Amino acid sequence: MATSTALGAVHNPSPYDIDLARQSAPLLAKIIGKQAPNAERIQFVDEGGEQLTVPTAALNLLKEVLVQMAQGHAVTLVPVHAELTTQQAADMLNVSRPYLVKLLEQGEIPFTKKGTHRRVLFQDVMNYKQAIDQKRLSALDELTAQAQELDMGY
């Protein structure tokens, strides 16, 4: 079932979609894997001789969509240049909107204002998320190293 958003359609896969995605994802991965390592496009030809040429990058994206659907996850496509509302950005980071606004005002994430409304680029949200995730992993690595030094059984 697809629901419309300002960014596009969010597709929540049905049980049938999940089953079909589980079957399709490995087949698509196999097709992509048979291509030359640097192939920019893949050509398909049907029984009638009709040809379709698709960029390999698009097929890799489709494969990722199928993998997510096979796991029962909702999917949507968001252009990296898309502008998000503060609520959409907060939802993506799994934080409250007031906390996100605080991050914006502190300069942690770039934003623009359209009238009184703040807008955040999708790419800027993803950059922030990646940076925070990296800091978390570094902190976990440090804690693990300390636990090993102290022979805590980790």
Order of alpha helices (4+ residues) and beta strands (2+ residues): beta-beta-alpha-beta-beta-alpha-beta-alpha-alpha-beta-beta-alpha
